[in-house]
């Protein structure tokens, strides 16, 4: 009986691990621009956005540089100076990058929306798995904002 219970527990743990690995490797299906907005954050405390209603998850949008091209260049330079990321999608209005932790391989999706009408750069960063991110996404935003501000 004890061996059977251990086997069942082992199977459950393996299945849960498989789901976590799958979620970590699969981009969420709500990414991108939807009617001029980035996706809402999950209810878990592992993300930040300049479009968040919740003050705990809200970060400030960043002002445009001289024009759209200068803003895009400054944002891409900021990413280039930040470790462990890859740009997945990029167009005139939007950038999607994936940041990953080198040790555990956890992935976070970072999105930028170049809002030309309001002359601001919106930012969203959300962990794919887990409940809390221990403040990693907010720290990433702060570093991004610093590097963006330093760019000409």
C-alpha positions as a LaTeX table, in Angstrom:
\begin{tabular}{lrrr}
\hline
Residue & $x$ (\AA) & $y$ (\AA) & $z$ (\AA) \\
\hline
Unk1 & 0.00 & 0.00 & 0.00 \\
Unk2 & 2.82 & 2.44 & 0.91 \\
Unk3 & 4.62 & 1.75 & $-2.40$ \\
Unk4 & 1.41 & 2.44 & $-4.31$ \\
Unk5 & 0.88 & 5.74 & $-2.46$ \\
Unk6 & 4.47 & 6.80 & $-3.15$ \\
Unk7 & 4.00 & 5.93 & $-6.81$ \\
Unk8 & 0.83 & 8.02 & $-7.03$ \\
Unk9 & 2.52 & 10.96 & $-5.29$ \\
Unk10 & 5.47 & 10.65 & $-7.68$ \\
Unk11 & 3.18 & 10.63 & $-10.73$ \\
Unk12 & 1.30 & 13.70 & $-9.46$ \\
Unk13 & 4.55 & 15.59 & $-8.83$ \\
Unk14 & 5.87 & 14.65 & $-12.27$ \\
Unk15 & 2.63 & 15.80 & $-13.92$ \\
Unk16 & 2.70 & 19.11 & $-12.07$ \\
Unk17 & 6.34 & 19.64 & $-13.04$ \\
Unk18 & 5.47 & 18.91 & $-16.65$ \\
Unk19 & 2.71 & 21.52 & $-16.61$ \\
Unk20 & 5.09 & 24.11 & $-15.11$ \\
Unk21 & 7.75 & 23.37 & $-17.74$ \\
Unk22 & 5.15 & 23.63 & $-20.51$ \\
Unk23 & 3.85 & 26.97 & $-19.18$ \\
Unk24 & 7.38 & 28.31 & $-18.85$ \\
Unk25 & 8.25 & 27.41 & $-22.44$ \\
Unk26 & 4.96 & 28.52 & $-24.02$ \\
Unk27 & 4.25 & 32.22 & $-24.57$ \\
Unk28 & 0.89 & 33.32 & $-23.18$ \\
Unk29 & $-1.80$ & 33.76 & $-25.82$ \\
Unk30 & $-2.87$ & 37.21 & $-24.58$ \\
Unk31 & 0.33 & 39.06 & $-25.54$ \\
Unk32 & 0.33 & 41.92 & $-27.99$ \\
Unk33 & $-1.75$ & 45.01 & $-28.56$ \\
Unk34 & $-5.50$ & 44.74 & $-28.20$ \\
Unk35 & $-7.42$ & 47.91 & $-29.12$ \\
Unk36 & $-4.44$ & 50.09 & $-28.19$ \\
Unk37 & $-3.76$ & 48.37 & $-24.87$ \\
Unk38 & $-1.38$ & 45.77 & $-23.52$ \\
Unk39 & $-2.94$ & 42.76 & $-21.79$ \\
Unk40 & $-4.10$ & 43.06 & $-18.21$ \\
Unk41 & $-1.81$ & 41.47 & $-15.64$ \\
Unk42 & $-2.68$ & 38.22 & $-13.92$ \\
Unk43 & $-4.03$ & 38.45 & $-10.37$ \\
Unk44 & $-0.75$ & 37.04 & $-9.01$ \\
Unk45 & 1.91 & 39.48 & $-7.73$ \\
Unk46 & 4.46 & 38.66 & $-10.43$ \\
Unk47 & 4.15 & 41.43 & $-12.95$ \\
Unk48 & 4.12 & 45.18 & $-13.54$ \\
Unk49 & 2.53 & 47.38 & $-16.17$ \\
Unk50 & 2.14 & 51.04 & $-16.98$ \\
Unk51 & $-1.48$ & 50.22 & $-17.78$ \\
Unk52 & $-2.25$ & 48.42 & $-14.51$ \\
Unk53 & $-5.13$ & 49.67 & $-12.39$ \\
Unk54 & $-3.67$ & 48.16 & $-9.21$ \\
Unk55 & $-1.18$ & 50.62 & $-7.68$ \\
Unk56 & 1.01 & 47.74 & $-6.41$ \\
Unk57 & 1.57 & 46.61 & $-10.00$ \\
Unk58 & 1.63 & 49.98 & $-11.73$ \\
Unk59 & 4.79 & 51.53 & $-13.14$ \\
Unk60 & 4.95 & 54.86 & $-14.93$ \\
Unk61 & 4.92 & 55.07 & $-18.72$ \\
Unk62 & 8.05 & 56.69 & $-20.10$ \\
Unk63 & 7.99 & 59.87 & $-22.15$ \\
Unk64 & 8.94 & 59.67 & $-25.80$ \\
Unk65 & 12.34 & 60.87 & $-26.86$ \\
Unk66 & 12.53 & 63.40 & $-29.74$ \\
Unk67 & 10.40 & 61.20 & $-32.02$ \\
Unk68 & 9.26 & 57.61 & $-32.56$ \\
Unk69 & 12.56 & 56.45 & $-34.08$ \\
Unk70 & 14.62 & 57.91 & $-31.23$ \\
Unk71 & 12.26 & 56.30 & $-28.72$ \\
Unk72 & 12.50 & 52.90 & $-30.39$ \\
Unk73 & 16.28 & 53.14 & $-30.60$ \\
Unk74 & 16.57 & 54.10 & $-26.91$ \\
Unk75 & 14.32 & 51.19 & $-25.90$ \\
Unk76 & 16.27 & 48.68 & $-27.99$ \\
Unk77 & 19.56 & 50.00 & $-26.62$ \\
Unk78 & 18.23 & 49.53 & $-23.10$ \\
Unk79 & 17.39 & 45.90 & $-23.88$ \\
Unk80 & 20.85 & 45.44 & $-25.41$ \\
Unk81 & 22.42 & 46.50 & $-22.11$ \\
Unk82 & 20.28 & 44.13 & $-20.06$ \\
Unk83 & 21.36 & 40.49 & $-19.79$ \\
Unk84 & 19.48 & 37.34 & $-20.71$ \\
Unk85 & 16.87 & 38.55 & $-23.15$ \\
Unk86 & 15.77 & 37.93 & $-26.68$ \\
Unk87 & 13.52 & 40.08 & $-28.82$ \\
Unk88 & 10.75 & 37.88 & $-30.21$ \\
Unk89 & 8.61 & 40.39 & $-32.10$ \\
Unk90 & 9.18 & 43.96 & $-33.18$ \\
Unk91 & 7.23 & 46.42 & $-35.27$ \\
Unk92 & 6.62 & 50.18 & $-35.35$ \\
Unk93 & 4.19 & 50.15 & $-32.41$ \\
Unk94 & 5.23 & 47.11 & $-30.36$ \\
Unk95 & 8.13 & 45.05 & $-29.02$ \\
Unk96 & 7.92 & 41.66 & $-27.28$ \\
Unk97 & 11.06 & 40.39 & $-25.54$ \\
Unk98 & 11.59 & 37.36 & $-23.36$ \\
Unk99 & 13.88 & 37.56 & $-20.35$ \\
Unk100 & 15.09 & 34.35 & $-18.76$ \\
Unk101 & 16.86 & 33.52 & $-15.54$ \\
Unk102 & 20.14 & 31.79 & $-16.37$ \\
Unk103 & 20.12 & 29.39 & $-13.44$ \\
Unk104 & 16.51 & 28.14 & $-13.45$ \\
Unk105 & 15.43 & 29.16 & $-16.94$ \\
Unk106 & 12.25 & 30.95 & $-15.83$ \\
Unk107 & 10.85 & 33.18 & $-18.55$ \\
Unk108 & 9.24 & 36.60 & $-18.24$ \\
Unk109 & 7.50 & 38.35 & $-21.12$ \\
Unk110 & 8.29 & 42.05 & $-21.50$ \\
Unk111 & 6.21 & 44.15 & $-23.86$ \\
Unk112 & 6.58 & 47.73 & $-25.02$ \\
Unk113 & 3.87 & 49.78 & $-26.69$ \\
Unk114 & 4.96 & 52.94 & $-28.50$ \\
Unk115 & 1.87 & 55.10 & $-27.98$ \\
Unk116 & 2.38 & 57.83 & $-30.56$ \\
Unk117 & $-0.90$ & 59.57 & $-29.80$ \\
Unk118 & 0.06 & 60.21 & $-26.17$ \\
Unk119 & 3.83 & 60.32 & $-26.80$ \\
Unk120 & 4.56 & 57.69 & $-24.12$ \\
Unk121 & 6.19 & 54.29 & $-24.03$ \\
Unk122 & 4.07 & 51.75 & $-22.16$ \\
Unk123 & 5.77 & 48.85 & $-20.40$ \\
Unk124 & 4.46 & 45.45 & $-19.26$ \\
Unk125 & 6.45 & 42.60 & $-17.68$ \\
Unk126 & 4.86 & 39.37 & $-16.42$ \\
Unk127 & 6.33 & 36.08 & $-15.23$ \\
Unk128 & 5.02 & 33.02 & $-17.05$ \\
Unk129 & 4.97 & 30.75 & $-14.00$ \\
Unk130 & 4.93 & 31.04 & $-10.26$ \\
Unk131 & 3.03 & 33.17 & $-7.83$ \\
Unk132 & 5.51 & 35.79 & $-6.66$ \\
Unk133 & 8.53 & 37.05 & $-8.58$ \\
Unk134 & 10.26 & 38.52 & $-5.49$ \\
Unk135 & 10.15 & 41.95 & $-7.17$ \\
Unk136 & 12.16 & 40.91 & $-10.23$ \\
Unk137 & 9.78 & 42.44 & $-12.79$ \\
Unk138 & 9.67 & 45.78 & $-10.97$ \\
Unk139 & 13.47 & 45.81 & $-10.67$ \\
Unk140 & 13.71 & 45.05 & $-14.38$ \\
Unk141 & 11.42 & 47.97 & $-15.18$ \\
Unk142 & 13.52 & 50.27 & $-13.00$ \\
Unk143 & 16.72 & 49.20 & $-14.76$ \\
Unk144 & 15.05 & 49.56 & $-18.16$ \\
Unk145 & 13.83 & 53.05 & $-17.24$ \\
Unk146 & 17.34 & 54.08 & $-16.13$ \\
Unk147 & 18.96 & 52.82 & $-19.32$ \\
Unk148 & 16.21 & 54.36 & $-21.46$ \\
Unk149 & 16.67 & 57.73 & $-19.73$ \\
Unk150 & 20.44 & 57.64 & $-20.37$ \\
Unk151 & 19.99 & 57.14 & $-24.10$ \\
Unk152 & 20.20 & 60.29 & $-26.24$ \\
\hline
\end{tabular}
